[in-house]
Amino acid sequence: QVQLVESGGGLVQAGGSLRLSCAASGRIFSINAMAWSRQAPGKQRELVASITRGGRTNYVDSVKGRFTISRDNAKNTVYLQMNSLKPEDTAVYYCNVEELRGALSRAHWGQGTQVTISS
């Protein structure tokens, strides 16, 4: 079983920065894509950023130029550097990874970390 442990959330003022980390552990075969999503109160969960094993990234428009996703394949860890934070970035942030087991693909989710931006 794969476990994802997130860290780095917290409370910061608008304009500040946070760095989220998510480390995968357990019986891991091969991790393909890694991503961060978020869910604000009363809203649907949205994909914020994703990164392939080769390092290709994608971002939702609202965070482009402010957030950077990266990964350390040797550590099975994904990061989200968040700069110029805005109150509308307030949400629970979740990491998820796509694990490949031969021809099968399986998604794993972290427990979430709260990010709160004060105005």
Accessible surface in RSA format (square Angstrom, percent):
REM  Atomic radii and reference values for relative SASA: ProtOr
REM  Chains: A
REM  Algorithm: Lee & Richards
REM  Probe-radius: 1.40
REM  Slices: 20
REM RES _ NUM      All-atoms   Total-Side   Main-Chain    Non-polar    All polar
REM                ABS   REL    ABS   REL    ABS   REL    ABS   REL    ABS   REL
RES GLN A   1   118.01  66.0  94.29  68.9  23.72  56.5  42.11  89.6  75.91  57.6
RES VAL A   2    11.57   7.6   0.29   0.3  11.27  27.2   0.29   0.3  11.27  30.6
RES GLN A   3    86.26  48.2  82.47  60.3   3.79   9.0  50.89 108.3  35.37  26.8
RES LEU A   4    13.52   7.5   0.69   0.5  12.83  32.2   0.69   0.5  12.83  34.5
RES VAL A   5    91.72  60.4  88.14  79.8   3.58   8.6  88.26  76.7   3.46   9.4
RES GLU A   6    11.14   6.4   0.00   0.0  11.14  26.5   0.00   0.0  11.14   9.1
RES SER A   7    61.61  52.1  56.00  74.7   5.60  12.9  42.22  89.9  19.38  27.2
RES GLY A   8    33.99  41.9   0.00   N/A  33.99  41.9  22.14  60.8  11.84  26.5
RES GLY A   9    28.68  35.4   0.00   N/A  28.68  35.4   2.94   8.1  25.74  57.7
RES GLY A  10    29.21  36.0   0.00   N/A  29.21  36.0  28.98  79.5   0.22   0.5
RES LEU A  11   126.15  70.3  97.44  69.7  28.71  72.2  97.44  68.4  28.71  77.3
RES VAL A  12    31.23  20.5  24.54  22.2   6.69  16.1  31.23  27.1   0.00   0.0
RES GLN A  13   137.71  77.0 133.46  97.5   4.24  10.1  35.87  76.3 101.84  77.2
RES ALA A  14    49.84  45.8  26.68  41.2  23.16  52.7  27.02  38.0  22.82  60.4
RES GLY A  15    55.79  68.8   0.00   N/A  55.79  68.8  30.12  82.6  25.68  57.5
RES GLY A  16    24.68  30.4   0.00   N/A  24.68  30.4  23.88  65.5   0.80   1.8
RES SER A  17    58.40  49.4  38.89  51.9  19.51  45.0  22.46  47.8  35.95  50.4
RES LEU A  18    27.07  15.1  21.81  15.6   5.26  13.2  27.07  19.0   0.00   0.0
RES ARG A  19   127.54  53.6 113.65  57.9  13.89  33.1  35.39  48.4  92.15  55.8
RES LEU A  20     0.00   0.0   0.00   0.0   0.00   0.0   0.00   0.0   0.00   0.0
RES SER A  21    28.61  24.2  28.60  38.2   0.01   0.0  14.82  31.6  13.79  19.3
RES CYS A  22     0.33   0.3   0.19   0.2   0.14   0.3   0.00   0.0   0.33   0.4
RES ALA A  23    42.39  39.0  41.32  63.8   1.07   2.4  41.32  58.2   1.07   2.8
RES ALA A  24     8.67   8.0   0.02   0.0   8.65  19.7   0.02   0.0   8.65  22.9
RES SER A  25    55.97  47.3  51.95  69.3   4.02   9.3  43.04  91.6  12.93  18.1
RES GLY A  26    48.58  59.9   0.00   N/A  48.58  59.9  22.05  60.5  26.53  59.4
RES ARG A  27   175.12  73.5 167.21  85.2   7.90  18.8  67.22  91.9 107.89  65.4
RES ILE A  28    43.29  24.6  13.72  10.2  29.57  71.3  13.86  10.0  29.43  79.9
RES PHE A  29   118.41  59.2  84.82  52.5  33.59  87.4  91.11  55.2  27.30  78.1
RES SER A  30    46.84  39.6  41.60  55.5   5.24  12.1  30.01  63.9  16.83  23.6
RES ILE A  31     2.92   1.7   1.16   0.9   1.76   4.2   1.16   0.8   1.76   4.8
RES ASN A  32    48.42  33.4  47.82  46.2   0.60   1.4   0.83   2.0  47.59  46.0
RES ALA A  33    32.36  29.8  31.42  48.5   0.93   2.1  31.60  44.5   0.76   2.0
RES MET A  34     1.90   1.0   1.31   0.9   0.59   1.4   0.79   0.7   1.11   1.5
RES ALA A  35     8.01   7.4   8.01  12.4   0.00   0.0   8.01  11.3   0.00   0.0
RES TRP A  36     0.00   0.0   0.00   0.0   0.00   0.0   0.00   0.0   0.00   0.0
RES SER A  37     4.79   4.0   4.79   6.4   0.00   0.0   0.25   0.5   4.54   6.4
RES ARG A  38    17.27   7.3  16.91   8.6   0.35   0.8   3.45   4.7  13.82   8.4
RES GLN A  39    64.42  36.0  59.91  43.8   4.52  10.8  10.25  21.8  54.17  41.1
RES ALA A  40    22.04  20.3  18.64  28.8   3.40   7.7  19.15  27.0   2.89   7.7
RES PRO A  41   119.93  87.4  91.50  83.4  28.43 103.4 104.18  86.0  15.75  97.9
RES GLY A  42    92.94 114.6   0.00   N/A  92.94 114.6  45.79 125.7  47.15 105.6
RES LYS A  43   140.58  68.6 128.34  78.7  12.24  29.1  81.30  73.2  59.28  63.1
RES GLN A  44   164.11  91.8 149.30 109.1  14.81  35.3  54.27 115.5 109.84  83.3
RES ARG A  45   100.27  42.1  74.05  37.7  26.23  62.4  28.68  39.2  71.59  43.4
RES GLU A  46    66.55  38.2  61.14  46.3   5.41  12.9  33.23  64.3  33.32  27.2
RES LEU A  47    99.16  55.2  85.55  61.2  13.61  34.2  85.56  60.1  13.60  36.6
RES VAL A  48     0.19   0.1   0.00   0.0   0.19   0.4   0.00   0.0   0.19   0.5
RES ALA A  49     0.81   0.7   0.00   0.0   0.81   1.8   0.81   1.1   0.00   0.0
RES SER A  50    25.39  21.5  25.22  33.7   0.17   0.4  12.11  25.8  13.29  18.6
RES ILE A  51     9.26   5.3   8.38   6.2   0.88   2.1   9.09   6.5   0.16   0.4
RES THR A  52    38.93  27.7  38.93  39.5   0.00   0.0  36.90  49.6   2.03   3.1
RES ARG A  53   111.15  46.7 103.20  52.6   7.95  18.9  36.90  50.4  74.25  45.0
RES GLY A  54    80.51  99.3   0.00   N/A  80.51  99.3  40.36 110.7  40.15  89.9
RES GLY A  55    37.77  46.6   0.00   N/A  37.77  46.6  19.90  54.6  17.87  40.0
RES ARG A  56   168.67  70.8 157.99  80.5  10.68  25.4  69.44  94.9  99.23  60.1
RES THR A  57    50.43  35.9  32.77  33.2  17.66  42.1  10.12  13.6  40.32  60.9
RES ASN A  58    94.43  65.1  91.21  88.1   3.23   7.8  21.21  51.0  73.23  70.8
RES TYR A  59    52.24  24.4  33.75  19.2  18.49  48.1  30.89  23.2  21.35  26.3
RES VAL A  60    45.60  30.0  34.77  31.5  10.83  26.1  43.24  37.6   2.36   6.4
RES ASP A  61   111.33  78.0  94.73  94.3  16.59  39.2  36.40  85.7  74.92  74.7
RES SER A  62    62.36  52.7  41.67  55.6  20.69  47.7  52.77 112.4   9.59  13.4
RES VAL A  63     0.00   0.0   0.00   0.0   0.00   0.0   0.00   0.0   0.00   0.0
RES LYS A  64   118.80  58.0  98.47  60.4  20.32  48.4  55.56  50.0  63.23  67.4
RES GLY A  65    87.18 107.5   0.00   N/A  87.18 107.5  43.28 118.8  43.89  98.3
RES ARG A  66    29.18  12.3  24.99  12.7   4.19  10.0  24.26  33.2   4.91   3.0
RES PHE A  67     6.20   3.1   0.00   0.0   6.20  16.1   0.00   0.0   6.20  17.8
RES THR A  68    73.17  52.0  72.30  73.3   0.86   2.1  44.01  59.1  29.16  44.1
RES ILE A  69     4.42   2.5   0.00   0.0   4.42  10.6   0.00   0.0   4.42  12.0
RES SER A  70    45.57  38.5  44.98  60.0   0.60   1.4  33.62  71.6  11.95  16.7
RES ARG A  71    35.83  15.0   8.15   4.2  27.69  65.9   7.06   9.6  28.78  17.4
RES ASP A  72    43.87  30.7  39.02  38.8   4.85  11.5  13.75  32.4  30.12  30.0
RES ASN A  73    57.32  39.5  42.88  41.4  14.44  34.8  16.77  40.4  40.55  39.2
RES ALA A  74   101.56  93.4  56.88  87.8  44.68 101.6  69.86  98.4  31.70  84.0
RES LYS A  75   137.45  67.1 119.84  73.5  17.61  41.9  74.94  67.5  62.51  66.6
RES ASN A  76    40.51  27.9  38.78  37.5   1.73   4.2   2.01   4.8  38.51  37.2
RES THR A  77    10.57   7.5  10.57  10.7   0.00   0.0   5.28   7.1   5.29   8.0
RES VAL A  78     0.00   0.0   0.00   0.0   0.00   0.0   0.00   0.0   0.00   0.0
RES TYR A  79    34.93  16.3  34.93  19.9   0.00   0.0  17.87  13.4  17.07  21.0
RES LEU A  80     0.00   0.0   0.00   0.0   0.00   0.0   0.00   0.0   0.00   0.0
RES GLN A  81    56.57  31.6  56.34  41.2   0.23   0.6  28.19  60.0  28.39  21.5
RES MET A  82     0.00   0.0   0.00   0.0   0.00   0.0   0.00   0.0   0.00   0.0
RES ASN A  83    58.75  40.5  58.75  56.8   0.00   0.0  15.60  37.5  43.15  41.7
RES SER A  84    59.66  50.4  54.72  73.0   4.94  11.4  19.79  42.1  39.86  55.8
RES LEU A  85     2.39   1.3   0.00   0.0   2.39   6.0   0.00   0.0   2.39   6.4
RES LYS A  86    86.19  42.0  85.87  52.7   0.33   0.8  39.28  35.4  46.92  50.0
RES PRO A  87    55.47  40.4  48.61  44.3   6.87  25.0  48.95  40.4   6.53  40.6
RES GLU A  88   119.04  68.3  92.68  70.1  26.36  62.8  59.25 114.6  59.79  48.8
RES ASP A  89     0.58   0.4   0.57   0.6   0.01   0.0   0.01   0.0   0.57   0.6
RES THR A  90    34.62  24.6  31.68  32.1   2.94   7.0  29.90  40.2   4.72   7.1
RES ALA A  91     1.38   1.3   0.88   1.4   0.50   1.1   1.38   1.9   0.00   0.0
RES VAL A  92    42.05  27.7  41.96  38.0   0.09   0.2  41.96  36.5   0.09   0.2
RES TYR A  93     0.00   0.0   0.00   0.0   0.00   0.0   0.00   0.0   0.00   0.0
RES TYR A  94    35.88  16.8  35.88  20.4   0.00   0.0   9.77   7.3  26.11  32.2
RES CYS A  95     0.00   0.0   0.00   0.0   0.00   0.0   0.00   0.0   0.00   0.0
RES ASN A  96    25.86  17.8  25.85  25.0   0.01   0.0   0.00   0.0  25.86  25.0
RES VAL A  97     0.11   0.1   0.07   0.1   0.04   0.1   0.11   0.1   0.00   0.0
RES GLU A  98    49.61  28.5  49.16  37.2   0.45   1.1  18.53  35.8  31.07  25.4
RES GLU A  99     0.49   0.3   0.47   0.4   0.02   0.0   0.47   0.9   0.02   0.0
RES LEU A 100    60.25  33.6  58.13  41.6   2.12   5.3  58.13  40.8   2.12   5.7
RES ARG A 101    69.98  29.4  61.61  31.4   8.37  19.9  26.38  36.1  43.60  26.4
RES GLY A 102    77.91  96.1   0.00   N/A  77.91  96.1  46.73 128.3  31.18  69.8
RES ALA A 103   111.74 102.7  64.54  99.6  47.21 107.4  76.62 107.9  35.13  93.1
RES LEU A 104   130.87  72.9 129.07  92.3   1.80   4.5 130.66  91.8   0.21   0.6
RES SER A 105    70.51  59.6  37.66  50.3  32.85  75.7  28.60  60.9  41.91  58.7
RES ARG A 106   115.88  48.7 111.79  57.0   4.10   9.8  35.60  48.7  80.29  48.7
RES ALA A 107    66.19  60.9  41.27  63.7  24.92  56.7  41.27  58.1  24.92  66.0
RES HIS A 108    15.48   8.5  11.80   8.2   3.68   9.4   5.86   6.0   9.62  11.2
RES TRP A 109   116.86  46.9  88.94  43.0  27.92  65.6  73.33  39.1  43.53  70.6
RES GLY A 110     8.83  10.9   0.00   N/A   8.83  10.9   1.31   3.6   7.52  16.8
RES GLN A 111   118.49  66.3  85.18  62.3  33.32  79.3  71.61 152.4  46.89  35.6
RES GLY A 112    13.23  16.3   0.00   N/A  13.23  16.3   0.50   1.4  12.73  28.5
RES THR A 113    19.51  13.9  14.74  14.9   4.77  11.4   7.49  10.1  12.02  18.2
RES GLN A 114    87.13  48.7  78.02  57.0   9.11  21.7  49.59 105.5  37.54  28.5
RES VAL A 115     0.00   0.0   0.00   0.0   0.00   0.0   0.00   0.0   0.00   0.0
RES THR A 116    46.71  33.2  46.71  47.4   0.00   0.0  36.21  48.6  10.50  15.9
RES ILE A 117     8.29   4.7   0.00   0.0   8.29  20.0   0.00   0.0   8.29  22.5
RES SER A 118    42.12  35.6  35.88  47.9   6.24  14.4  35.83  76.3   6.29   8.8
RES SER A 119   128.86 108.9  68.28  91.1  60.58 139.5  55.77 118.8  73.09 102.4
END  Absolute sums over single chains surface
CHAIN  1 A     6331.1       4759.1       1572.0       3364.0       2967.1
END  Absolute sums over all chains
TOTAL          6331.1       4759.1       1572.0       3364.0       2967.1
